[in-house]
Amino acid sequence: MATGTDCDSLAAVNIESANLSFVQPFDKLKAVLNDGTESYQLPVSSHIFKEAWRQGGVSKATSLLPKRDILHVRVGLARDFEDQPNKCYLMVNGIL
């Protein structure tokens, strides 16, 4: 997406709870979403999940996931970096 493009930066996906997990490569919390064909590893920006992870690791963050079959995952589009124009990334903002 080109720098300055006017577009929505928040969206959501519904995913089966079995297809969402957390990992911590390089000491960063990431959510892994599997759509049945591909897996997507997205950084987590949700304060609640990051704080739980800091206190008790992946298992603590996982324990906060809602106990339901389908999860509503809020996904945000980060702005591009000044030194990397036209390059954005997705992040998980929340899970309901």
N, C-alpha and C positions, 0 to 999 in steps of 0.2 A: 504494500500500500504506500502510495507516495506521501511524503511529508506534507502536512496541511490538508489532507483529504478529510472532508466533513462526513463522518459516518458514526453509527452507534458503536460504542466501545464495550457494552455489556450485553451478554446473552446468557442463555441457560440451556443445559442439556439434561434430559432425563435418562438415567442409566440404572440398570439392575445393580443392586447393592453388591452382588458377588463380583461385579466387573469394575469395582473401585477399590484401590488399596493405596497405602502410603509407603514410600521408601525414603531413605536419607542419603543419597550419594553426595560425597564431598561436604558432609555436615550441613546439608540444606534439606528442608522438608519438601517432598514432591508428591503429588497425587498421580497415580497411574490409572488412566481410564482405558478400558478395553471395549471396543465396539463390536467385537466378534471377529473382526478381520485384522485390525491394527490396534496397537497400544500407544497411548499418548502420555508422556511423562511431563506434567505441568508443575511449575513452581506454585506453592501455596502462599497466598498473601493474607488469608483469613487470620485475624488476630487470635481468635479463639483456638483454632487448630494449631497455630504456631506456638502459642503459649503452652498448650498441653504437651506438645512435642518437646519443648524446652524442659519441661518439668519431668516428663516420663518417657520420652522417646516415641517411636512409632506406635507402640502398643497403647500409650496414653491417648495419642491423637485418634487412633482407630476406635478407642472406646467411646469417643464423642460422636461417632457417626450415628445418625438416626436409625432406630431398629425398625426398618421397613424394607419392603421388596424393591421399591423404586426410589432412587435418590434424585433430588433436583439439585444439580451442580451449577452454581453461578460462575460464569467464566468471563474474565475481563481481558481486554486488549490493552497492553501497555503501550505507552507512547514510545516513539523511536528515540534512540540516544543521539545526542548531538554529534558524536564522532562516527555514528553509523546511521545516517539518514536512510529513510525508506525501509528500515528493518525493525519490526515489532515482534512481540511475543505474547503468547496467551498465558494467563495465570488463573488459578482457582481462587475466587473471592469468598466463597461460602458454599456450604452443603446443607440442604434442608431435606 
